[in-house]
Amino acid sequence: MNKAFTKEPDAVDTRCPRCGTVGQGVGQATLQTHVTPNALANIAESAWFCPTPRCTVAYYDQFERVVETSALLSPVYPKDPAAPMCACFSLTEADIDADIEVGVVTRTKAAVEQAKSEQTQCTTKAANGQSCIALVQGYYMKNRR
């Protein structure tokens, strides 16, 4: 069939309906770990995490239904900067800041190495369902000066 007569699929807009930031796709396992049962019932099985710290939307779906940070079971990073940046191994901004202050990378390096191991549970423990390695390394590099 000639391509001129076929319809391209509609692109799904993955931007947060509140702040406009491009979201990070998450699955049902991540949502079940972080969202209260009542809020979970009001969002699609596949959704996106809004990574903007100041935005009160944690998750949203393609129908622009949202889960506010107030409907989470516990604080998540970066919505709450005191929450663990690495949810699997409980590394926080304060831990990385302490490494920087002392001039060593002991905790930071250990968390990155652990995040590469089979012990990680990023799909469920991380609010965005992704590994924290890039986030931890980026935070360290940005703040080490």
C-alpha positions as CSV (number, residue, x, y, z in Angstrom):
1,M,0.0,0.0,0.0
2,N,1.2,3.5,-0.8
3,K,2.4,5.4,2.2
4,A,0.4,8.4,1.1
5,F,-2.8,6.5,2.1
6,T,-1.6,5.3,5.5
7,K,-2.1,7.3,8.7
8,E,0.9,7.7,11.0
9,P,0.1,6.9,14.6
10,D,-0.6,9.9,16.8
11,A,2.3,10.8,19.0
12,V,1.6,10.6,22.7
13,D,2.5,13.9,24.5
14,T,4.6,12.9,27.5
15,R,4.8,16.3,29.0
16,C,3.5,17.0,32.5
17,P,0.1,18.7,32.2
18,R,1.0,21.1,35.1
19,C,4.6,22.2,34.4
20,G,5.2,21.1,30.8
21,T,8.4,19.1,31.5
22,V,9.0,15.9,29.5
23,G,8.2,12.9,31.8
24,Q,10.0,9.6,32.4
25,G,7.9,6.5,31.6
26,V,7.1,4.2,34.5
27,G,5.3,0.9,34.7
28,Q,2.7,-0.5,37.1
29,A,5.4,-1.9,39.4
30,T,6.8,1.5,40.1
31,L,3.3,3.0,40.6
32,Q,2.3,0.3,43.0
33,T,5.3,0.9,45.1
34,H,4.9,4.7,45.4
35,V,1.2,5.6,45.0
36,T,-1.6,5.2,47.5
37,P,-4.2,2.6,46.4
38,N,-6.9,5.3,46.1
39,A,-4.8,7.4,43.8
40,L,-3.5,4.4,41.9
41,A,-7.1,3.6,40.9
42,N,-7.4,6.9,39.1
43,I,-4.4,6.6,36.8
44,A,-3.6,4.4,33.8
45,E,-1.3,1.4,34.2
46,S,1.4,3.1,32.2
47,A,2.2,6.6,33.2
48,W,5.1,9.2,33.5
49,F,7.0,10.6,36.4
50,C,7.4,14.4,36.4
51,P,11.1,15.0,37.4
52,T,10.7,18.7,38.1
53,P,11.4,19.3,41.9
54,R,8.9,22.2,42.3
55,C,6.0,20.6,40.5
56,T,3.4,19.0,42.7
57,V,2.6,16.4,40.1
58,A,4.4,13.1,40.8
59,Y,2.8,10.9,38.1
60,Y,0.4,11.5,35.2
61,D,-1.1,9.6,32.3
62,Q,-2.0,10.3,28.7
63,F,-5.4,11.5,29.7
64,E,-3.8,14.2,31.9
65,R,-4.9,12.5,35.1
66,V,-2.4,13.2,37.8
67,V,-1.1,11.8,41.1
68,E,0.0,14.7,43.4
69,T,3.0,14.3,45.6
70,S,0.6,14.3,48.6
71,A,-0.8,11.0,47.4
72,L,2.6,9.2,47.5
73,L,3.3,6.6,50.2
74,S,6.6,8.2,51.1
75,P,8.7,11.2,50.0
76,V,10.6,10.7,46.7
77,Y,13.6,12.4,45.2
78,P,13.7,15.0,43.6
79,K,10.3,16.1,44.8
80,D,11.7,16.0,48.4
81,P,15.5,16.8,48.3
82,A,15.8,15.0,51.7
83,A,14.5,11.7,50.3
84,P,17.1,9.2,49.1
85,M,18.5,10.0,45.7
86,C,19.4,6.4,45.4
87,A,16.3,4.6,46.8
88,C,17.9,1.1,46.6
89,F,20.9,2.0,48.9
90,S,19.5,5.1,50.7
91,L,22.1,7.6,49.4
92,T,21.0,11.2,49.9
93,E,22.2,14.6,48.8
94,A,23.5,15.1,52.3
95,D,25.7,12.0,51.9
96,I,27.2,13.3,48.7
97,D,27.6,16.7,50.2
98,A,29.5,15.1,53.1
99,D,31.8,13.3,50.7
100,I,32.5,16.6,48.9
101,E,33.2,18.4,52.1
102,V,35.7,15.8,53.3
103,G,37.2,15.5,49.8
104,V,36.5,11.8,49.3
105,V,34.0,9.9,47.3
106,T,33.5,6.9,49.6
107,R,29.7,6.9,49.9
108,T,29.1,8.2,46.5
109,K,31.4,5.7,44.8
110,A,30.0,2.8,46.9
111,A,26.4,3.7,45.9
112,V,27.4,3.9,42.2
113,E,29.1,0.5,42.4
114,Q,26.1,-1.0,44.2
115,A,23.8,0.5,41.6
116,K,25.6,-1.5,39.0
117,S,25.0,-4.8,40.9
118,E,22.2,-7.3,40.7
119,Q,20.9,-6.1,44.1
120,T,19.3,-3.0,42.6
121,Q,15.5,-2.7,42.5
122,C,15.3,0.5,40.5
123,T,12.2,-0.5,38.7
124,T,10.2,-0.4,41.9
125,K,12.2,1.6,44.4
126,A,13.2,4.6,42.2
127,A,10.3,7.0,41.7
128,N,11.1,7.2,38.0
129,G,11.8,3.5,37.7
130,Q,15.4,4.1,36.5
131,S,18.9,3.7,37.8
132,C,20.2,6.5,39.9
133,I,23.8,6.3,38.5
134,A,23.6,9.3,36.2
135,L,21.7,11.3,38.8
136,V,24.2,10.6,41.5
137,Q,27.2,11.3,39.3
138,G,25.6,14.5,37.9
139,Y,24.8,15.8,41.4
140,Y,28.4,15.1,42.5
141,M,30.0,16.7,39.5
142,K,27.8,19.8,39.8
143,N,28.4,20.3,43.5
144,R,32.1,19.3,43.9
145,R,33.5,22.7,43.1
